[in-house]
Amino acid sequence: MRDHLRDLASDFSAIHGIRDMLSLPGPVFFAFAYRLSAYQGVMAARAAEQERDDAPEAPGQPEGRMAPVEQVTPRVVLQTDPAFKGIFSFGHAAIH
C-alpha cells in the first residue's frame, strides 16, 4: 500500500468522501482500504493490473494479452458483512 498512497488518498476522497485518510484510526483505515478494489477507482485499476501481471498466459491468447477477468463479490459476503447491512436485499423484487 505504501507505493500507492496518492492513489489511496484519491479513492478515499472520491469513493468514501474522506478527505484526510491519515486521520483515521488504523483499523478503520484498513477496513475502508480493503474494500476499495470493489469500486471503480484507481485502486481497482491497480488491482486488475496486478492480477494481469501475475496471471499465467492463457492458451490461445496473443503474448502479452490476457482474457478479461470478471470480479464477482460472492452473495454470502454481501449478506454477512456488516458494512453492507441494509444495502442489499436478496428477497423478491418489488414490482410497482
C-alpha positions in Angstrom: 0.0 0.0 0.0 2.9 2.4 0.7 3.6 2.6 -3.0 0.0 3.8 -3.7 -0.6 6.4 -1.0 -1.7 9.0 -3.6 -4.0 6.5 -5.3 -5.5 5.6 -1.9 -6.0 9.2 -1.0 -7.8 9.8 -4.3 -10.1 6.8 -3.8 -10.7 7.6 -0.1 -11.8 11.1 -1.2 -13.8 10.1 -4.3 -15.4 6.9 -3.1 -15.7 7.2 0.7 -15.8 11.1 0.9 -12.9 11.0 3.4 -10.6 14.0 2.7 -7.8 13.0 5.3 -7.4 9.3 5.3 -4.4 9.5 7.6 -6.5 10.9 10.4 -8.5 7.7 10.6 -7.7 5.1 13.3 -5.7 2.2 11.8 -8.5 -0.4 11.9 -10.9 2.0 10.2 -8.4 2.9 7.5 -7.7 -0.7 6.6 -11.4 -1.6 6.6 -12.0 1.1 4.1 -8.8 0.5 2.1 -9.6 -3.2 1.9 -12.9 -2.5 0.1 -11.5 0.0 -2.5 -10.8 -2.6 -5.2 -14.6 -3.4 -5.2 -15.3 0.1 -6.6 -14.4 1.6 -9.9 -11.4 3.7 -8.8 -7.7 3.9 -9.1 -7.1 1.0 -6.6 -9.4 -1.2 -8.6 -7.4 -0.4 -11.7 -4.2 -1.1 -9.9 -5.5 -4.5 -8.6 -6.7 -5.5 -12.0 -3.3 -4.5 -13.4 -1.5 -6.6 -10.8 -3.8 -9.6 -11.5 -3.0 -9.4 -15.2 0.7 -9.2 -14.4 0.5 -12.2 -12.1 -1.8 -14.4 -14.2 -0.3 -17.2 -16.3 -0.5 -16.8 -20.1 -3.9 -18.2 -21.3 -3.7 -20.7 -24.1 -4.6 -19.3 -27.5 -4.1 -15.7 -26.3 -1.5 -13.5 -28.1 1.6 -12.9 -26.0 1.0 -10.1 -23.5 -2.8 -10.1 -23.9 -4.9 -11.8 -21.3 -8.6 -12.7 -21.4 -10.7 -10.2 -19.3 -11.3 -11.3 -15.8 -14.6 -10.7 -14.2 -14.5 -9.9 -10.5 -17.6 -11.0 -8.6 -18.4 -10.5 -4.9 -20.0 -13.6 -3.5 -23.5 -13.2 -2.3 -22.6 -14.6 1.2 -20.1 -11.7 1.6 -22.7 -9.1 0.9 -25.2 -10.9 3.2 -22.8 -11.3 6.2 -20.6 -8.2 6.0 -21.9 -5.5 8.5 -20.8 -2.8 6.1 -23.4 -3.9 3.6 -26.3 -4.4 6.1 -29.5 -2.9 4.8 -27.9 -2.0 1.4 -28.6 -5.3 -0.5 -31.7 -7.4 -0.4 -31.9 -10.9 -1.8 -35.6 -11.3 -1.4 -38.1 -11.0 -4.2 -38.1 -7.8 -6.3 -40.9 -5.4 -5.6 -42.9 -4.5 -8.8 -44.8 -1.3 -8.6 
